[in-house]
């Protein structure tokens, strides 16, 4: 059966790969042939190769509503949902609630993108505040959530997490977690890998050091785990990092002075061929050489506290506020020109952002 009657399949395929990501579920529901086409990983590879893929930022963002339980005093309660930002159009939207979490996403969960799927890992149950091992997956083609296999091993929170895109269209994408702390606040050095397509977890070798509140970044073909602190340090961040080499299946030697200062590494992000970036002391810095960070731009005056940073194709998204408790604002930095532009943020999307990722679809 032809993709589009009367047109050669290669021409019809050129039509389909131009459809906006918001319409994936619509075209998938048209007929079985179109569904098979959009479900094929090659569809997204062709779309990206032809220059029709678009970045979409997914963020765990707070919605503040009154808490009307028991007492006459109405105290605020934070519900976290997945907010979406299309940086090219400036449009904001949100995903439907995840199954099994009527009180909102787990607090402090990690979000990573793998192809047309968003993976939400771990966090704290928003009702009980217990550590959650849940894995939630949203597929933008089917426009539906599903549960993945729970994260194994010690129940952990505040871990480093990153995703590796498939090297080939038919190969599986992977999610990696490392470090964090268990229910007794003991920092961890263990690490795991999750195959999204197979819904299977596999252990990685332990890191050389415990790393609580570390940052995971997949860069240069390796899983980097940056900063954090051991159990005895409790909140006093270190400067070191280590990276997992998949070719040798072991961790590289610890890089002691990866960060120039002992600081929280949460703003470290992968910048593709342009390197790695982070925010520090009111500026954006780039890692140009091992352990050498070079300032590339001053941060906008409206952002004194950075909540979330991500990058894509020479651009850097920054969300934050001037002072704690204020509404969030958003800016995009062109890393090639050093120019910032402000992104309009509707009031309903001005809540605090805990984590996020960029999907290219």
C-alpha positions as CSV (number, residue, x, y, z in Angstrom):
1,X,0.0,0.0,0.0
2,X,1.3,3.4,-0.9
3,X,2.1,5.9,1.8
4,X,0.1,8.5,-0.1
5,X,-1.9,7.3,-3.1
6,X,-0.7,8.7,-6.3
7,X,2.8,9.7,-5.0
8,X,6.0,7.7,-5.0
9,X,6.9,6.6,-1.5
10,X,10.1,8.7,-1.4
11,X,8.1,11.8,-2.2
12,X,5.4,10.9,0.3
13,X,8.1,10.2,3.0
14,X,9.4,13.7,2.4
15,X,5.9,15.1,3.2
16,X,5.7,13.1,6.4
17,X,9.1,14.0,7.8
18,X,8.0,17.7,7.6
19,X,5.1,17.2,10.0
20,X,5.5,19.0,13.3
21,X,6.3,16.8,16.3
22,X,2.9,17.9,17.9
23,X,1.1,16.0,15.1
24,X,3.1,12.7,15.4
25,X,0.2,10.9,17.3
26,X,-2.3,12.3,14.7
27,X,-0.5,11.0,11.7
28,X,0.2,7.7,13.5
29,X,-3.6,7.2,14.0
30,X,-4.5,7.9,10.3
31,X,-3.7,4.3,9.1
32,X,-1.5,1.3,9.8
33,X,1.0,2.2,7.0
34,X,1.6,5.7,8.4
35,X,1.8,4.3,12.0
36,X,4.5,1.8,10.8
37,X,6.4,4.6,9.1
38,X,6.4,6.9,12.1
39,X,7.2,4.0,14.5
40,X,10.3,3.1,12.5
41,X,13.5,4.6,14.0
42,X,14.7,5.4,10.5
43,X,11.9,8.0,10.3
44,X,13.6,10.2,12.9
45,X,17.0,9.6,11.3
46,X,15.7,10.7,7.9
47,X,13.9,13.7,9.6
48,X,17.1,14.8,11.3
49,X,19.3,14.2,8.3
50,X,17.0,16.4,6.2
51,X,17.1,19.2,8.7
52,X,13.5,18.9,9.8
53,X,13.9,17.8,13.4
54,X,13.2,20.4,16.1
55,X,14.4,20.8,19.7
56,X,11.9,20.5,22.5
57,X,12.8,21.2,26.1
58,X,11.0,19.0,28.7
59,X,11.2,20.2,32.3
60,X,9.9,19.1,35.7
61,X,8.3,22.4,36.7
62,X,6.2,23.4,39.7
63,X,2.6,24.4,39.6
64,X,1.6,26.0,42.9
65,X,-2.0,25.3,44.1
66,X,-3.7,25.8,47.5
67,X,-3.6,22.9,49.8
68,X,-7.1,22.6,51.2
69,X,-6.7,19.3,53.2
70,X,-7.8,19.3,56.9
71,X,-6.8,22.8,58.2
72,X,-8.6,26.1,57.4
73,X,-5.1,27.5,56.8
74,X,-4.2,27.2,53.2
75,X,-0.6,26.5,52.7
76,X,1.0,26.1,49.3
77,X,1.8,22.7,48.0
78,X,4.0,22.1,45.0
79,X,2.9,19.8,42.1
80,X,5.5,19.1,39.5
81,X,4.4,18.4,35.9
82,X,6.3,18.1,32.6
83,X,6.3,21.5,30.9
84,X,7.4,21.7,27.3
85,X,9.1,24.6,25.5
86,X,9.6,24.8,21.8
87,X,12.5,27.4,21.5
88,X,11.9,28.0,17.8
89,X,8.2,29.1,18.2
90,X,8.3,30.1,21.9
91,X,5.2,27.9,22.6
92,X,4.8,26.4,26.0
93,X,2.6,23.4,26.8
94,X,2.5,20.5,29.3
95,X,2.1,16.7,29.1
96,X,-0.8,14.8,30.7
97,X,-0.2,13.5,34.2
98,X,1.9,10.3,34.5
99,X,0.1,7.1,35.5
100,X,0.3,6.3,39.2
101,X,1.3,9.8,40.2
102,X,-1.9,11.8,40.8
103,X,-0.1,14.2,43.1
104,X,2.4,15.2,40.3
105,X,5.8,13.9,39.2
106,X,8.2,12.6,41.9
107,X,10.1,15.5,43.4
108,X,13.8,15.8,42.3
109,X,13.3,13.2,39.5
110,X,15.6,13.2,36.5
111,X,14.5,13.8,32.9
112,X,16.3,12.5,29.9
113,X,15.4,12.3,26.2
114,X,16.0,9.3,23.9
115,X,14.6,9.8,20.4
116,X,10.9,10.5,20.5
117,X,10.7,9.4,24.2
118,X,11.0,11.2,27.5
119,X,12.3,9.1,30.4
120,X,11.6,10.2,34.0
121,X,13.7,8.5,36.5
122,X,13.5,8.3,40.3
123,X,12.9,11.1,42.7
124,X,10.7,11.4,45.9
125,X,7.1,10.2,46.0
126,X,5.2,13.6,46.2
127,X,2.7,12.1,48.7
128,X,5.0,10.1,51.1
129,X,8.3,11.8,50.3
130,X,9.8,8.3,50.2
131,X,12.5,7.6,47.6
132,X,11.0,6.4,44.3
133,X,12.6,3.8,42.0
134,X,10.0,4.5,39.3
135,X,10.7,4.8,35.6
136,X,8.1,6.7,33.5
137,X,8.3,6.9,29.8
138,X,6.3,9.3,27.5
139,X,6.2,8.5,23.8
140,X,5.5,11.5,21.6
141,X,4.4,9.3,18.7
142,X,1.6,7.5,20.7
143,X,1.1,10.5,23.0
144,X,1.0,8.1,25.9
145,X,2.8,7.2,29.1
146,X,4.0,3.7,30.1
147,X,5.8,2.4,33.1
148,X,9.4,1.1,32.8
149,X,11.2,-1.4,34.9
150,X,12.0,0.1,38.3
151,X,15.5,1.3,39.0
152,X,17.4,-1.6,40.8
153,X,19.9,-1.6,43.6
154,X,19.9,0.8,46.5
155,X,17.0,3.3,46.5
156,X,18.8,6.4,45.5
157,X,18.1,10.1,45.0
158,X,20.1,13.1,43.8
159,X,22.0,10.9,41.4
160,X,23.7,11.8,38.2
161,X,21.8,10.9,35.1
162,X,22.4,11.1,31.3
163,X,21.2,9.5,28.1
164,X,23.1,8.4,25.0
165,X,21.5,8.6,21.7
166,X,21.6,5.5,19.5
167,X,24.6,5.4,17.2
168,X,22.5,3.8,14.6
169,X,18.7,4.1,14.0
170,X,18.1,0.4,14.8
171,X,20.3,0.3,17.9
172,X,18.9,1.0,21.4
173,X,19.2,4.2,23.3
174,X,20.6,4.0,26.8
175,X,20.0,5.9,30.1
176,X,22.8,6.0,32.7
177,X,22.6,6.7,36.4
178,X,25.4,7.0,39.0
179,X,26.0,8.1,42.5
180,X,23.4,9.9,44.7
181,X,22.6,8.8,48.2
182,X,20.5,6.1,49.8
183,X,17.7,6.4,52.4
184,X,20.3,6.8,55.2
185,X,22.1,9.7,53.4
186,X,25.0,7.5,52.5
187,X,26.6,8.6,49.3
188,X,26.9,6.0,46.6
189,X,29.5,5.0,44.0
190,X,27.4,2.4,42.1
191,X,26.1,3.0,38.6
192,X,23.5,1.4,36.3
193,X,22.6,1.4,32.6
194,X,19.0,1.2,31.3
195,X,18.1,0.0,27.8
196,X,14.9,1.8,27.0
197,X,13.7,-0.4,24.2
198,X,14.4,-3.7,26.0
199,X,13.2,-2.2,29.4
200,X,16.2,-3.8,31.1
201,X,18.7,-2.5,33.6
202,X,22.4,-3.7,33.8
203,X,25.0,-2.8,36.4
204,X,28.1,-0.7,35.5
205,X,31.4,-1.0,37.5
206,X,31.5,1.1,40.6
207,X,33.0,4.6,40.4
208,X,36.3,5.3,42.2
209,X,34.5,7.6,44.6
210,X,31.1,8.2,46.3
211,X,29.3,11.1,44.6
212,X,26.1,12.6,46.1
213,X,24.4,15.4,44.2
214,X,26.7,14.8,41.2
215,X,25.8,15.8,37.6
216,X,25.7,13.3,34.8
217,X,26.7,14.4,31.3
218,X,27.1,12.2,28.2
219,X,29.9,13.9,26.2
220,X,32.5,12.6,23.7
221,X,31.1,9.1,23.8
222,X,31.6,8.8,27.5
223,X,29.3,9.1,30.6
224,X,30.8,11.8,32.8
225,X,29.9,12.1,36.4
226,X,30.9,15.5,37.7
227,X,31.4,16.8,41.2
228,X,29.3,15.8,44.2
229,X,30.6,14.8,47.6
230,X,31.2,11.7,49.8
231,X,29.2,10.7,52.9
232,X,31.7,12.4,55.3
233,X,31.6,15.7,53.4
234,X,27.7,16.1,53.5
235,X,27.1,19.1,51.2
236,X,30.7,20.2,50.8
237,X,31.2,19.7,47.0
238,X,34.4,18.5,45.4
239,X,36.1,19.5,42.2
240,X,36.8,16.1,40.7
241,X,35.0,14.1,38.0
242,X,35.3,10.7,36.4
243,X,34.1,9.3,33.1
244,X,33.0,5.8,32.0
245,X,34.7,4.5,28.9
246,X,32.4,2.1,27.1
247,X,35.3,0.8,24.9
248,X,37.3,-0.5,27.8
249,X,34.2,-0.9,30.1
250,X,35.9,0.9,33.0
251,X,36.0,4.3,34.6
252,X,38.9,6.6,33.5
253,X,41.2,7.9,36.2
254,X,39.7,10.5,38.5
255,X,40.3,14.0,37.2
256,X,40.9,15.9,40.4
257,X,40.6,19.5,39.2
258,X,37.9,19.1,36.6
259,X,36.0,22.1,38.2
260,X,37.9,25.3,39.0
261,X,36.0,25.7,42.2
262,X,34.3,23.3,44.7
263,X,30.7,24.1,43.7
264,X,27.4,22.4,42.9
265,X,27.8,21.0,39.3
266,X,24.1,21.0,38.4
267,X,24.5,23.6,35.6
268,X,27.2,21.6,33.7
269,X,25.8,20.7,30.3
270,X,26.9,19.0,27.1
271,X,27.5,21.3,24.2
272,X,28.2,18.9,21.4
273,X,31.2,19.7,19.2
274,X,31.4,23.1,21.1
275,X,32.4,21.4,24.3
276,X,30.9,21.5,27.8
277,X,29.4,24.5,29.6
278,X,28.5,25.6,33.1
279,X,27.3,28.7,35.0
280,X,29.6,30.2,37.6
281,X,29.8,33.6,39.4
282,X,27.4,35.4,37.0
283,X,28.9,34.1,33.8
284,X,28.7,31.2,31.3
285,X,32.0,29.3,31.0
286,X,33.1,26.8,28.4
287,X,35.5,23.8,28.9
288,X,38.0,24.3,26.1
289,X,40.8,22.1,27.4
290,X,41.0,19.6,30.3
291,X,40.2,21.4,33.5
292,X,40.3,24.9,31.8
293,X,37.1,26.8,31.9
294,X,36.9,30.0,29.8
295,X,34.2,32.6,30.2
296,X,32.1,33.1,27.1
297,X,29.3,35.5,28.3
298,X,27.9,37.3,31.3
299,X,24.6,36.0,32.5
300,X,21.4,38.2,32.1
301,X,21.0,40.6,35.0
302,X,17.5,39.1,35.7
303,X,19.0,35.7,36.6
304,X,20.8,35.6,39.9
305,X,19.9,32.0,40.7
306,X,20.1,29.5,37.9
307,X,17.4,26.7,38.0
308,X,18.0,25.0,34.7
309,X,20.5,25.0,31.8
310,X,20.5,23.1,28.6
311,X,22.0,23.4,25.1
312,X,21.3,22.4,21.5
313,X,23.0,23.2,18.2
314,X,25.1,26.2,19.4
315,X,22.4,27.6,21.6
316,X,22.1,27.6,25.4
317,X,18.8,27.8,27.3
318,X,18.9,29.3,30.8
319,X,16.0,29.5,33.2
320,X,16.2,31.1,36.6
321,X,15.2,34.1,38.8
322,X,16.8,37.1,40.3
323,X,16.1,35.9,43.9
324,X,14.8,32.7,45.4
325,X,11.0,32.5,45.4
326,X,10.5,34.8,42.4
327,X,8.9,33.8,39.1
328,X,11.2,32.1,36.6
329,X,12.4,33.9,33.5
330,X,14.0,32.3,30.4
331,X,16.8,33.4,28.1
332,X,18.6,31.8,25.1
333,X,22.3,32.5,24.4
334,X,23.7,32.2,20.8
335,X,27.1,30.7,21.7
336,X,28.5,31.8,18.3
337,X,27.6,35.5,18.6
338,X,27.4,35.8,22.4
339,X,24.0,37.4,22.2
340,X,21.1,36.7,24.5
341,X,17.4,36.9,23.7
342,X,14.6,36.7,26.2
343,X,11.9,34.1,25.9
344,X,8.4,35.1,26.9
345,X,7.2,32.9,29.9
346,X,3.4,32.8,30.5
347,X,2.5,33.1,34.2
348,X,1.4,29.4,34.3
349,X,4.9,28.3,33.3
350,X,6.8,30.6,35.6
351,X,7.2,28.0,38.4
352,X,10.5,26.6,39.7
353,X,12.3,24.0,37.4
354,X,14.0,21.1,39.1
355,X,15.4,19.2,36.1
356,X,14.9,18.8,32.4
357,X,16.4,17.8,29.0
358,X,16.3,18.6,25.4
359,X,14.8,16.2,22.9
360,X,15.4,16.5,19.1
361,X,12.4,15.2,17.2
